[in-house]
Amino acid sequence: MQAIVMTGIGGPEVLVAQDVATPHPGVGELVIRAEAIPVLFPETKLRSGEFPMPVEPPVVFGFQAAGVVVEIGDEVDATLLGRRVTVATAGFGSYAEFVCAPASSVTMIPEDLSSADAAAVLMDGSVALPLLATAALTGSETVLIEAAATGVGSALTQLAREFGAARVIATAGGPEKSMRAKALGADEVIDHTAPDWPTRLRETLDGTTLDVVFDSIGGTTARDLLAAMTPVRGRILSYGWLSGAPAQISAMDLLPHGLTLTACAGPDWLAEVSRSGTAALERATAGTLTPRIDSVLSLDEAAKAHRLIEQRSPIGKIVLRP
Ligand SMILES: NC(=O)c1ccc[n+]([C@@H]2O[C@H](COP(=O)([O-])OP(=O)(O)OC[C@H]3O[C@@H](n4cnc5c(N)ncnc54)[C@H](OP(=O)(O)O)[C@@H]3O)[C@@H](O)[C@H]2O)c1
């Protein structure tokens, strides 16, 4: 079969199309014929070495795929054969025509949802839903959603009001992405490519305060937001490091205002994310969470997809089609 092999840690050029052996399922595993493979932002960090790869290269790259179950291993429910599902691999192997994954990672794709839409919405929706549940918004609160035009931020922006946000302030990079964030449901958008954007945020707040920050940028900017937060009730949900480092905030920064920082990461958090897959796909089918596909590329264009993500140009997911 054709697959994209990560030949080493490095730039997008380490992702090379090769013919490799078709995988077969072990105990508790199944194999799907892939129809749509989402290219995920964190995958670019794993490829570049910024995040640790769970498996040493050379290895077939990739973490998620959507398609039809064509083979099952022992101890797997036989009714899964022929069903359309999404899967999460055990750390490798999704950029391929056939993908082997634990049967426990399966999310059924509703009949009315295409495999491409399921692939595009799965991660964004299943991270946004537990973030919103954790935020426990009251119906009268103001939220800040960083990097709101794409990915998890775009799902948060679509859902925030339904989950109890009264005012949604978003950040995005540049005019086109700012317009997109507004179209998704933000009341106001601040361009986070301006280094002084926290100052712009305080001007926008005009004396009011932020109750919840969905922080995907992290770094030192996170600390600049503390003065704009509601004392005692204000909470930061730290789930990303787009700036290259998690929120640089210590207990000494939080104590004077009684603020809370919740780390939305780690194995137990990811288990919660994984449990939210069905709800994300059901929402996409019902129309309460719209999948955003920037482009569909052929499998052998995986390196190009990584380049585009690193240039921050996609507005929506890039999906690979074998
Ligand atoms: N904790 C979890 O469960 C979890 C799960 C998935 C993802 N994440 C993390 O959440 C963050 C967002 O992921 P995603 O999948 O939603 O990403 P994404 O939206 O698909 O892509 C990243 C976007 O972030 C914006 N951005 C802002 N500052 C950036 C910077 N310094 N470098 C690159 N891009 C920057 C870019 O948009 P602009 O052009 O608008 O700036 C870019 O389009 C990442 O840090 C990711 O690792 C966490």
The ligand as a Gaussian input file, in Angstrom:
#p B3LYP/6-31G(d) Opt

LIG

0 1
 N       -4.748000      19.952000      25.183000
 C       -5.341000      19.348000      24.159000
 O       -6.135000      18.428000      24.335000
 C       -5.042000      19.798000      22.758000
 C       -5.618000      19.135000      21.665000
 C       -5.388000      19.635000      20.380000
 C       -4.567000      20.736000      20.197000
 N       -3.958000      21.293000      21.284000
 C       -3.088000      22.471000      21.141000
 O       -3.941000      23.591000      20.915000
 C       -3.272000      24.528000      20.085000
 C       -4.152000      24.807000      18.869000
 O       -4.241000      23.624000      18.098000
 P       -5.226000      23.526000      16.859000
 O       -5.201000      22.144000      16.379000
 O       -6.515000      24.134000      17.232000
 O       -4.471000      24.484000      15.815000
 P       -5.004000      25.141000      14.472000
 O       -6.002000      26.178000      14.808000
 O       -5.439000      24.096000      13.538000
 O       -3.677000      25.843000      13.899000
 C       -2.939000      26.747000      14.662000
 C       -3.424000      28.211000      14.501000
 O       -2.969000      28.937000      15.627000
 C       -2.682000      30.271000      15.259000
 N       -1.430000      30.709000      15.898000
 C       -1.335000      31.653000      16.847000
 N       -0.097000      31.811000      17.248000
 C        0.649000      30.943000      16.548000
 C        2.038000      30.641000      16.517000
 N        2.920000      31.277000      17.308000
 N        2.459000      29.680000      15.660000
 C        1.583000      29.041000      14.873000
 N        0.253000      29.293000      14.859000
 C       -0.201000      30.230000      15.690000
 C       -2.618000      30.289000      13.734000
 O       -3.715000      31.076000      13.363000
 P       -3.543000      32.646000      13.103000
 O       -3.075000      32.769000      11.686000
 O       -4.921000      33.143000      13.350000
 O       -2.523000      33.162000      14.054000
 C       -2.841000      28.854000      13.279000
 O       -3.759000      28.777000      12.204000
 C       -1.925000      23.924000      19.735000
 O       -0.963000      24.420000      20.622000
 C       -2.147000      22.440000      19.962000
 O       -0.955000      21.748000      20.240000
 C       -4.195000      20.871000      22.546000

